[in-house]
């Protein structure tokens, strides 16, 4: 039986916005096309490629684009 995928959670501040994946600390070998993340009302976003979860630190407001 295959083991479940382990996901990583990255916590972001307002200085990290707009948020995108792969994030700068990701190793080059695990890169995928860059995607910008849209945060839900609960402050979470998930990358559609690698399933990395991004969380806004408490008190950080996600500014929506155009």
mmCIF file of the N, C-alpha and C atoms, coordinates in Angstrom:
data_MODEL
# 
_entry.id   MODEL 
# 
loop_
_atom_site.group_PDB 
_atom_site.id 
_atom_site.type_symbol 
_atom_site.label_atom_id 
_atom_site.label_alt_id 
_atom_site.label_comp_id 
_atom_site.label_asym_id 
_atom_site.label_entity_id 
_atom_site.label_seq_id 
_atom_site.pdbx_PDB_ins_code 
_atom_site.Cartn_x 
_atom_site.Cartn_y 
_atom_site.Cartn_z 
_atom_site.occupancy 
_atom_site.B_iso_or_equiv 
_atom_site.pdbx_formal_charge 
_atom_site.auth_seq_id 
_atom_site.auth_comp_id 
_atom_site.auth_asym_id 
_atom_site.auth_atom_id 
_atom_site.pdbx_PDB_model_num 
ATOM 1   N N  . UNK A 1 1  ? 0.845   -1.177 0.000   1.00 0.00 ? 1  UNK A N  1 
ATOM 2   C CA . UNK A 1 1  ? 0.000   0.000  0.000   1.00 0.00 ? 1  UNK A CA 1 
ATOM 3   C C  . UNK A 1 1  ? 0.890   1.240  0.000   1.00 0.00 ? 1  UNK A C  1 
ATOM 4   N N  . UNK A 1 2  ? 0.495   2.229  -0.803  1.00 0.00 ? 2  UNK A N  1 
ATOM 5   C CA . UNK A 1 2  ? 1.278   3.468  -0.889  1.00 0.00 ? 2  UNK A CA 1 
ATOM 6   C C  . UNK A 1 2  ? 1.070   4.294  0.371   1.00 0.00 ? 2  UNK A C  1 
ATOM 7   N N  . UNK A 1 3  ? 2.144   4.956  0.779   1.00 0.00 ? 3  UNK A N  1 
ATOM 8   C CA . UNK A 1 3  ? 2.050   5.833  1.945   1.00 0.00 ? 3  UNK A CA 1 
ATOM 9   C C  . UNK A 1 3  ? 1.411   7.154  1.537   1.00 0.00 ? 3  UNK A C  1 
ATOM 10  N N  . UNK A 1 4  ? 0.675   7.791  2.435   1.00 0.00 ? 4  UNK A N  1 
ATOM 11  C CA . UNK A 1 4  ? 0.061   9.074  2.097   1.00 0.00 ? 4  UNK A CA 1 
ATOM 12  C C  . UNK A 1 4  ? 1.133   10.138 1.869   1.00 0.00 ? 4  UNK A C  1 
ATOM 13  N N  . UNK A 1 5  ? 0.813   11.059 0.975   1.00 0.00 ? 5  UNK A N  1 
ATOM 14  C CA . UNK A 1 5  ? 1.739   12.154 0.701   1.00 0.00 ? 5  UNK A CA 1 
ATOM 15  C C  . UNK A 1 5  ? 1.848   13.054 1.915   1.00 0.00 ? 5  UNK A C  1 
ATOM 16  N N  . UNK A 1 6  ? 3.063   13.471 2.210   1.00 0.00 ? 6  UNK A N  1 
ATOM 17  C CA . UNK A 1 6  ? 3.256   14.416 3.300   1.00 0.00 ? 6  UNK A CA 1 
ATOM 18  C C  . UNK A 1 6  ? 3.225   15.812 2.705   1.00 0.00 ? 6  UNK A C  1 
ATOM 19  N N  . UNK A 1 7  ? 2.466   16.685 3.301   1.00 0.00 ? 7  UNK A N  1 
ATOM 20  C CA . UNK A 1 7  ? 2.400   18.050 2.803   1.00 0.00 ? 7  UNK A CA 1 
ATOM 21  C C  . UNK A 1 7  ? 3.138   18.974 3.753   1.00 0.00 ? 7  UNK A C  1 
ATOM 22  N N  . UNK A 1 8  ? 3.599   20.046 3.204   1.00 0.00 ? 8  UNK A N  1 
ATOM 23  C CA . UNK A 1 8  ? 4.327   21.048 3.956   1.00 0.00 ? 8  UNK A CA 1 
ATOM 24  C C  . UNK A 1 8  ? 3.411   22.244 4.158   1.00 0.00 ? 8  UNK A C  1 
ATOM 25  N N  . UNK A 1 9  ? 3.527   22.886 5.305   1.00 0.00 ? 9  UNK A N  1 
ATOM 26  C CA . UNK A 1 9  ? 2.790   24.123 5.545   1.00 0.00 ? 9  UNK A CA 1 
ATOM 27  C C  . UNK A 1 9  ? 3.784   25.252 5.689   1.00 0.00 ? 9  UNK A C  1 
ATOM 28  N N  . UNK A 1 10 ? 3.546   26.322 4.934   1.00 0.00 ? 10 UNK A N  1 
ATOM 29  C CA . UNK A 1 10 ? 4.401   27.501 4.946   1.00 0.00 ? 10 UNK A CA 1 
ATOM 30  C C  . UNK A 1 10 ? 3.581   28.650 5.507   1.00 0.00 ? 10 UNK A C  1 
ATOM 31  N N  . UNK A 1 11 ? 4.121   29.333 6.504   1.00 0.00 ? 11 UNK A N  1 
ATOM 32  C CA . UNK A 1 11 ? 3.424   30.470 7.114   1.00 0.00 ? 11 UNK A CA 1 
ATOM 33  C C  . UNK A 1 11 ? 3.973   31.759 6.505   1.00 0.00 ? 11 UNK A C  1 
ATOM 34  N N  . UNK A 1 12 ? 3.073   32.653 6.116   1.00 0.00 ? 12 UNK A N  1 
ATOM 35  C CA . UNK A 1 12 ? 3.455   33.876 5.423   1.00 0.00 ? 12 UNK A CA 1 
ATOM 36  C C  . UNK A 1 12 ? 3.023   35.124 6.174   1.00 0.00 ? 12 UNK A C  1 
ATOM 37  N N  . UNK A 1 13 ? 3.803   36.199 5.989   1.00 0.00 ? 13 UNK A N  1 
ATOM 38  C CA . UNK A 1 13 ? 3.497   37.541 6.488   1.00 0.00 ? 13 UNK A CA 1 
ATOM 39  C C  . UNK A 1 13 ? 3.082   38.417 5.318   1.00 0.00 ? 13 UNK A C  1 
ATOM 40  N N  . UNK A 1 14 ? 2.670   39.631 5.590   1.00 0.00 ? 14 UNK A N  1 
ATOM 41  C CA . UNK A 1 14 ? 2.277   40.542 4.514   1.00 0.00 ? 14 UNK A CA 1 
ATOM 42  C C  . UNK A 1 14 ? 3.438   40.852 3.571   1.00 0.00 ? 14 UNK A C  1 
ATOM 43  N N  . UNK A 1 15 ? 4.682   40.777 4.069   1.00 0.00 ? 15 UNK A N  1 
ATOM 44  C CA . UNK A 1 15 ? 5.839   41.041 3.198   1.00 0.00 ? 15 UNK A CA 1 
ATOM 45  C C  . UNK A 1 15 ? 6.016   39.948 2.147   1.00 0.00 ? 15 UNK A C  1 
ATOM 46  N N  . UNK A 1 16 ? 5.388   38.787 2.346   1.00 0.00 ? 16 UNK A N  1 
ATOM 47  C CA . UNK A 1 16 ? 5.491   37.658 1.427   1.00 0.00 ? 16 UNK A CA 1 
ATOM 48  C C  . UNK A 1 16 ? 4.409   37.671 0.345   1.00 0.00 ? 16 UNK A C  1 
ATOM 49  N N  . UNK A 1 17 ? 3.539   38.666 0.390   1.00 0.00 ? 17 UNK A N  1 
ATOM 50  C CA . UNK A 1 17 ? 2.432   38.739 -0.563  1.00 0.00 ? 17 UNK A CA 1 
ATOM 51  C C  . UNK A 1 17 ? 2.786   39.622 -1.745  1.00 0.00 ? 17 UNK A C  1 
ATOM 52  N N  . UNK A 1 18 ? 2.326   39.348 -2.951  1.00 0.00 ? 18 UNK A N  1 
ATOM 53  C CA . UNK A 1 18 ? 1.455   38.240 -3.299  1.00 0.00 ? 18 UNK A CA 1 
ATOM 54  C C  . UNK A 1 18 ? 2.196   36.916 -3.187  1.00 0.00 ? 18 UNK A C  1 
ATOM 55  N N  . UNK A 1 19 ? 1.507   35.906 -2.747  1.00 0.00 ? 19 UNK A N  1 
ATOM 56  C CA . UNK A 1 19 ? 2.112   34.592 -2.505  1.00 0.00 ? 19 UNK A CA 1 
ATOM 57  C C  . UNK A 1 19 ? 2.081   33.746 -3.776  1.00 0.00 ? 19 UNK A C  1 
ATOM 58  N N  . UNK A 1 20 ? 3.126   32.970 -3.942  1.00 0.00 ? 20 UNK A N  1 
ATOM 59  C CA . UNK A 1 20 ? 3.196   32.071 -5.084  1.00 0.00 ? 20 UNK A CA 1 
ATOM 60  C C  . UNK A 1 20 ? 3.927   30.801 -4.677  1.00 0.00 ? 20 UNK A C  1 
ATOM 61  N N  . UNK A 1 21 ? 3.752   29.779 -5.468  1.00 0.00 ? 21 UNK A N  1 
ATOM 62  C CA . UNK A 1 21 ? 4.438   28.513 -5.264  1.00 0.00 ? 21 UNK A CA 1 
ATOM 63  C C  . UNK A 1 21 ? 5.071   28.135 -6.604  1.00 0.00 ? 21 UNK A C  1 
ATOM 64  N N  . UNK A 1 22 ? 6.261   27.605 -6.642  1.00 0.00 ? 22 UNK A N  1 
ATOM 65  C CA . UNK A 1 22 ? 7.077   27.193 -5.520  1.00 0.00 ? 22 UNK A CA 1 
ATOM 66  C C  . UNK A 1 22 ? 7.624   28.397 -4.764  1.00 0.00 ? 22 UNK A C  1 
ATOM 67  N N  . UNK A 1 23 ? 7.711   28.255 -3.445  1.00 0.00 ? 23 UNK A N  1 
ATOM 68  C CA . UNK A 1 23 ? 8.216   29.338 -2.622  1.00 0.00 ? 23 UNK A CA 1 
ATOM 69  C C  . UNK A 1 23 ? 9.741   29.383 -2.732  1.00 0.00 ? 23 UNK A C  1 
ATOM 70  N N  . UNK A 1 24 ? 10.361  30.523 -2.448  1.00 0.00 ? 24 UNK A N  1 
ATOM 71  C CA . UNK A 1 24 ? 11.804  30.696 -2.643  1.00 0.00 ? 24 UNK A CA 1 
ATOM 72  C C  . UNK A 1 24 ? 12.689  29.677 -1.915  1.00 0.00 ? 24 UNK A C  1 
ATOM 73  N N  . UNK A 1 25 ? 12.232  29.103 -0.818  1.00 0.00 ? 25 UNK A N  1 
ATOM 74  C CA . UNK A 1 25 ? 13.068  28.156 -0.078  1.00 0.00 ? 25 UNK A CA 1 
ATOM 75  C C  . UNK A 1 25 ? 12.991  26.730 -0.639  1.00 0.00 ? 25 UNK A C  1 
ATOM 76  N N  . UNK A 1 26 ? 12.137  26.504 -1.618  1.00 0.00 ? 26 UNK A N  1 
ATOM 77  C CA . UNK A 1 26 ? 11.994  25.158 -2.190  1.00 0.00 ? 26 UNK A CA 1 
ATOM 78  C C  . UNK A 1 26 ? 13.235  24.784 -3.000  1.00 0.00 ? 26 UNK A C  1 
ATOM 79  N N  . UNK A 1 27 ? 13.696  23.545 -2.872  1.00 0.00 ? 27 UNK A N  1 
ATOM 80  C CA . UNK A 1 27 ? 14.850  23.127 -3.667  1.00 0.00 ? 27 UNK A CA 1 
ATOM 81  C C  . UNK A 1 27 ? 14.510  23.121 -5.156  1.00 0.00 ? 27 UNK A C  1 
ATOM 82  N N  . UNK A 1 28 ? 15.473  23.447 -5.974  1.00 0.00 ? 28 UNK A N  1 
ATOM 83  C CA . UNK A 1 28 ? 15.258  23.562 -7.413  1.00 0.00 ? 28 UNK A CA 1 
ATOM 84  C C  . UNK A 1 28 ? 14.757  22.252 -8.032  1.00 0.00 ? 28 UNK A C  1 
ATOM 85  N N  . UNK A 1 29 ? 15.190  21.112 -7.491  1.00 0.00 ? 29 UNK A N  1 
ATOM 86  C CA . UNK A 1 29 ? 14.777  19.832 -8.072  1.00 0.00 ? 29 UNK A CA 1 
ATOM 87  C C  . UNK A 1 29 ? 13.291  19.560 -7.909  1.00 0.00 ? 29 UNK A C  1 
ATOM 88  N N  . UNK A 1 30 ? 12.651  20.227 -6.970  1.00 0.00 ? 30 UNK A N  1 
ATOM 89  C CA . UNK A 1 30 ? 11.230  19.976 -6.747  1.00 0.00 ? 30 UNK A CA 1 
ATOM 90  C C  . UNK A 1 30 ? 10.345  21.080 -7.316  1.00 0.00 ? 30 UNK A C  1 
ATOM 91  N N  . UNK A 1 31 ? 10.901  21.894 -8.198  1.00 0.00 ? 31 UNK A N  1 
ATOM 92  C CA . UNK A 1 31 ? 10.147  23.024 -8.748  1.00 0.00 ? 31 UNK A CA 1 
ATOM 93  C C  . UNK A 1 31 ? 9.059   22.573 -9.719  1.00 0.00 ? 31 UNK A C  1 
ATOM 94  N N  . UNK A 1 32 ? 8.110   23.447 -9.914  1.00 0.00 ? 32 UNK A N  1 
ATOM 95  C CA . UNK A 1 32 ? 7.030   23.269 -10.879 1.00 0.00 ? 32 UNK A CA 1 
ATOM 96  C C  . UNK A 1 32 ? 6.694   24.653 -11.404 1.00 0.00 ? 32 UNK A C  1 
ATOM 97  N N  . UNK A 1 33 ? 5.811   24.782 -12.396 1.00 0.00 ? 33 UNK A N  1 
ATOM 98  C CA . UNK A 1 33 ? 5.453   26.123 -12.877 1.00 0.00 ? 33 UNK A CA 1 
ATOM 99  C C  . UNK A 1 33 ? 4.941   27.002 -11.738 1.00 0.00 ? 33 UNK A C  1 
ATOM 100 N N  . UNK A 1 34 ? 5.281   28.288 -11.793 1.00 0.00 ? 34 UNK A N  1 
ATOM 101 C CA . UNK A 1 34 ? 4.848   29.216 -10.740 1.00 0.00 ? 34 UNK A CA 1 
ATOM 102 C C  . UNK A 1 34 ? 3.352   29.459 -10.830 1.00 0.00 ? 34 UNK A C  1 
ATOM 103 N N  . UNK A 1 35 ? 2.698   29.375 -9.687  1.00 0.00 ? 35 UNK A N  1 
ATOM 104 C CA . UNK A 1 35 ? 1.279   29.689 -9.584  1.00 0.00 ? 35 UNK A CA 1 
ATOM 105 C C  . UNK A 1 35 ? 1.091   30.660 -8.425  1.00 0.00 ? 35 UNK A C  1 
ATOM 106 N N  . UNK A 1 36 ? 0.264   31.668 -8.658  1.00 0.00 ? 36 UNK A N  1 
ATOM 107 C CA . UNK A 1 36 ? -0.065  32.609 -7.595  1.00 0.00 ? 36 UNK A CA 1 
ATOM 108 C C  . UNK A 1 36 ? -1.236  32.035 -6.813  1.00 0.00 ? 36 UNK A C  1 
ATOM 109 N N  . UNK A 1 37 ? -1.215  32.256 -5.512  1.00 0.00 ? 37 UNK A N  1 
ATOM 110 C CA . UNK A 1 37 ? -2.173  31.617 -4.609  1.00 0.00 ? 37 UNK A CA 1 
ATOM 111 C C  . UNK A 1 37 ? -3.268  32.584 -4.185  1.00 0.00 ? 37 UNK A C  1 
ATOM 112 N N  . UNK A 1 38 ? -4.475  32.074 -4.141  1.00 0.00 ? 38 UNK A N  1 
ATOM 113 C CA . UNK A 1 38 ? -5.637  32.835 -3.700  1.00 0.00 ? 38 UNK A CA 1 
ATOM 114 C C  . UNK A 1 38 ? -6.048  32.271 -2.344  1.00 0.00 ? 38 UNK A C  1 
ATOM 115 N N  . UNK A 1 39 ? -6.008  33.101 -1.328  1.00 0.00 ? 39 UNK A N  1 
ATOM 116 C CA . UNK A 1 39 ? -6.307  32.653 0.030   1.00 0.00 ? 39 UNK A CA 1 
ATOM 117 C C  . UNK A 1 39 ? -7.804  32.661 0.291   1.00 0.00 ? 39 UNK A C  1 
ATOM 118 N N  . UNK A 1 40 ? -8.262  31.603 0.935   1.00 0.00 ? 40 UNK A N  1 
ATOM 119 C CA . UNK A 1 40 ? -9.662  31.508 1.348   1.00 0.00 ? 40 UNK A CA 1 
ATOM 120 C C  . UNK A 1 40 ? -9.884  32.429 2.544   1.00 0.00 ? 40 UNK A C  1 
ATOM 121 N N  . UNK A 1 41 ? -11.118 32.574 2.934   1.00 0.00 ? 41 UNK A N  1 
ATOM 122 C CA . UNK A 1 41 ? -11.465 33.434 4.077   1.00 0.00 ? 41 UNK A CA 1 
ATOM 123 C C  . UNK A 1 41 ? -10.774 32.984 5.355   1.00 0.00 ? 41 UNK A C  1 
ATOM 124 N N  . UNK A 1 42 ? -10.419 31.701 5.441   1.00 0.00 ? 42 UNK A N  1 
ATOM 125 C CA . UNK A 1 42 ? -9.757  31.191 6.645   1.00 0.00 ? 42 UNK A CA 1 
ATOM 126 C C  . UNK A 1 42 ? -8.243  31.401 6.622   1.00 0.00 ? 42 UNK A C  1 
ATOM 127 N N  . UNK A 1 43 ? -7.715  32.067 5.578   1.00 0.00 ? 43 UNK A N  1 
ATOM 128 C CA . UNK A 1 43 ? -6.286  32.367 5.518   1.00 0.00 ? 43 UNK A CA 1 
ATOM 129 C C  . UNK A 1 43 ? -5.432  31.226 5.008   1.00 0.00 ? 43 UNK A C  1 
ATOM 130 N N  . UNK A 1 44 ? -6.043  30.231 4.353   1.00 0.00 ? 44 UNK A N  1 
ATOM 131 C CA . UNK A 1 44 ? -5.299  29.091 3.820   1.00 0.00 ? 44 UNK A CA 1 
ATOM 132 C C  . UNK A 1 44 ? -5.375  29.045 2.302   1.00 0.00 ? 44 UNK A C  1 
ATOM 133 N N  . UNK A 1 45 ? -4.304  28.558 1.698   1.00 0.00 ? 45 UNK A N  1 
ATOM 134 C CA . UNK A 1 45 ? -4.259  28.307 0.259   1.00 0.00 ? 45 UNK A CA 1 
ATOM 135 C C  . UNK A 1 45 ? -3.443  27.044 0.038   1.00 0.00 ? 45 UNK A C  1 
ATOM 136 N N  . UNK A 1 46 ? -3.753  26.312 -1.017  1.00 0.00 ? 46 UNK A N  1 
ATOM 137 C CA . UNK A 1 46 ? -3.019  25.076 -1.316  1.00 0.00 ? 46 UNK A CA 1 
ATOM 138 C C  . UNK A 1 46 ? -2.567  25.105 -2.777  1.00 0.00 ? 46 UNK A C  1 
ATOM 139 N N  . UNK A 1 47 ? -1.325  24.723 -2.994  1.00 0.00 ? 47 UNK A N  1 
ATOM 140 C CA . UNK A 1 47 ? -0.776  24.670 -4.336  1.00 0.00 ? 47 UNK A CA 1 
ATOM 141 C C  . UNK A 1 47 ? -1.397  23.497 -5.099  1.00 0.00 ? 47 UNK A C  1 
ATOM 142 N N  . UNK A 1 48 ? -1.893  23.746 -6.317  1.00 0.00 ? 48 UNK A N  1 
ATOM 143 C CA . UNK A 1 48 ? -2.495  22.661 -7.088  1.00 0.00 ? 48 UNK A CA 1 
ATOM 144 C C  . UNK A 1 48 ? -1.467  21.664 -7.633  1.00 0.00 ? 48 UNK A C  1 
ATOM 145 N N  . UNK A 1 49 ? -0.189  22.043 -7.675  1.00 0.00 ? 49 UNK A N  1 
ATOM 146 C CA . UNK A 1 49 ? 0.851   21.146 -8.187  1.00 0.00 ? 49 UNK A CA 1 
ATOM 147 C C  . UNK A 1 49 ? 1.427   20.236 -7.101  1.00 0.00 ? 49 UNK A C  1 
ATOM 148 N N  . UNK A 1 50 ? 1.872   20.825 -5.997  1.00 0.00 ? 50 UNK A N  1 
ATOM 149 C CA . UNK A 1 50 ? 2.620   20.042 -5.007  1.00 0.00 ? 50 UNK A CA 1 
ATOM 150 C C  . UNK A 1 50 ? 1.883   19.869 -3.680  1.00 0.00 ? 50 UNK A C  1 
ATOM 151 N N  . UNK A 1 51 ? 0.717   20.458 -3.552  1.00 0.00 ? 51 UNK A N  1 
ATOM 152 C CA . UNK A 1 51 ? -0.129  20.373 -2.354  1.00 0.00 ? 51 UNK A CA 1 
ATOM 153 C C  . UNK A 1 51 ? 0.458   21.050 -1.125  1.00 0.00 ? 51 UNK A C  1 
ATOM 154 N N  . UNK A 1 52 ? 1.469   21.893 -1.312  1.00 0.00 ? 52 UNK A N  1 
ATOM 155 C CA . UNK A 1 52 ? 1.973   22.673 -0.186  1.00 0.00 ? 52 UNK A CA 1 
ATOM 156 C C  . UNK A 1 52 ? 0.851   23.587 0.299   1.00 0.00 ? 52 UNK A C  1 
ATOM 157 N N  . UNK A 1 53 ? 0.660   23.635 1.600   1.00 0.00 ? 53 UNK A N  1 
ATOM 158 C CA . UNK A 1 53 ? -0.360  24.496 2.190   1.00 0.00 ? 53 UNK A CA 1 
ATOM 159 C C  . UNK A 1 53 ? 0.314   25.777 2.661   1.00 0.00 ? 53 UNK A C  1 
ATOM 160 N N  . UNK A 1 54 ? -0.310  26.899 2.352   1.00 0.00 ? 54 UNK A N  1 
ATOM 161 C CA . UNK A 1 54 ? 0.181   28.207 2.780   1.00 0.00 ? 54 UNK A CA 1 
ATOM 162 C C  . UNK A 1 54 ? -0.832  28.786 3.746   1.00 0.00 ? 54 UNK A C  1 
ATOM 163 N N  . UNK A 1 55 ? -0.319  29.343 4.854   1.00 0.00 ? 55 UNK A N  1 
ATOM 164 C CA . UNK A 1 55 ? -1.175  29.907 5.893   1.00 0.00 ? 55 UNK A CA 1 
ATOM 165 C C  . UNK A 1 55 ? -0.694  31.320 6.184   1.00 0.00 ? 55 UNK A C  1 
ATOM 166 N N  . UNK A 1 56 ? -1.641  32.246 6.249   1.00 0.00 ? 56 UNK A N  1 
ATOM 167 C CA . UNK A 1 56 ? -1.304  33.619 6.641   1.00 0.00 ? 56 UNK A CA 1 
ATOM 168 C C  . UNK A 1 56 ? -1.158  33.674 8.150   1.00 0.00 ? 56 UNK A C  1 
ATOM 169 N N  . UNK A 1 57 ? -0.112  34.344 8.617   1.00 0.00 ? 57 UNK A N  1 
ATOM 170 C CA . UNK A 1 57 ? 0.056   34.527 10.064  1.00 0.00 ? 57 UNK A CA 1 
ATOM 171 C C  . UNK A 1 57 ? -1.128  35.318 10.600  1.00 0.00 ? 57 UNK A C  1 
ATOM 172 N N  . UNK A 1 58 ? -1.520  35.073 11.832  1.00 0.00 ? 58 UNK A N  1 
ATOM 173 C CA . UNK A 1 58 ? -2.630  35.824 12.412  1.00 0.00 ? 58 UNK A CA 1 
ATOM 174 C C  . UNK A 1 58 ? -2.396  37.333 12.307  1.00 0.00 ? 58 UNK A C  1 
ATOM 175 N N  . UNK A 1 59 ? -3.429  38.036 11.875  1.00 0.00 ? 59 UNK A N  1 
ATOM 176 C CA . UNK A 1 59 ? -3.349  39.481 11.722  1.00 0.00 ? 59 UNK A CA 1 
ATOM 177 C C  . UNK A 1 59 ? -2.911  39.922 10.339  1.00 0.00 ? 59 UNK A C  1 
ATOM 178 N N  . UNK A 1 60 ? -2.511  38.983 9.475   1.00 0.00 ? 60 UNK A N  1 
ATOM 179 C CA . UNK A 1 60 ? -2.097  39.321 8.118   1.00 0.00 ? 60 UNK A CA 1 
ATOM 180 C C  . UNK A 1 60 ? -3.314  39.309 7.212   1.00 0.00 ? 60 UNK A C  1 
ATOM 181 N N  . UNK A 1 61 ? -3.496  40.383 6.468   1.00 0.00 ? 61 UNK A N  1 
ATOM 182 C CA . UNK A 1 61 ? -4.639  40.480 5.564   1.00 0.00 ? 61 UNK A CA 1 
ATOM 183 C C  . UNK A 1 61 ? -4.181  40.167 4.146   1.00 0.00 ? 61 UNK A C  1 
ATOM 184 N N  . UNK A 1 62 ? -4.923  39.305 3.481   1.00 0.00 ? 62 UNK A N  1 
ATOM 185 C CA . UNK A 1 62 ? -4.648  38.991 2.073   1.00 0.00 ? 62 UNK A CA 1 
ATOM 186 C C  . UNK A 1 62 ? -5.322  40.059 1.230   1.00 0.00 ? 62 UNK A C  1 
ATOM 187 N N  . UNK A 1 63 ? -4.526  40.774 0.467   1.00 0.00 ? 63 UNK A N  1 
ATOM 188 C CA . UNK A 1 63 ? -5.083  41.798 -0.428  1.00 0.00 ? 63 UNK A CA 1 
ATOM 189 C C  . UNK A 1 63 ? -5.397  41.123 -1.746  1.00 0.00 ? 63 UNK A C  1 
ATOM 190 N N  . UNK A 1 64 ? -6.614  41.279 -2.186  1.00 0.00 ? 64 UNK A N  1 
ATOM 191 C CA . UNK A 1 64 ? -7.025  40.629 -3.424  1.00 0.00 ? 64 UNK A CA 1 
ATOM 192 C C  . UNK A 1 64 ? -6.615  41.493 -4.607  1.00 0.00 ? 64 UNK A C  1 
ATOM 193 N N  . UNK A 1 65 ? -6.228  40.815 -5.672  1.00 0.00 ? 65 UNK A N  1 
ATOM 194 C CA . UNK A 1 65 ? -5.745  41.488 -6.882  1.00 0.00 ? 65 UNK A CA 1 
ATOM 195 C C  . UNK A 1 65 ? -6.859  42.152 -7.659  1.00 0.00 ? 65 UNK A C  1 
ATOM 196 N N  . UNK A 1 66 ? -6.637  42.320 -8.916  1.00 0.00 ? 66 UNK A N  1 
ATOM 197 C CA . UNK A 1 66 ? -7.544  43.072 -9.801  1.00 0.00 ? 66 UNK A CA 1 
ATOM 198 C C  . UNK A 1 66 ? -8.892  42.422 -9.893  1.00 0.00 ? 66 UNK A C  1 
# 
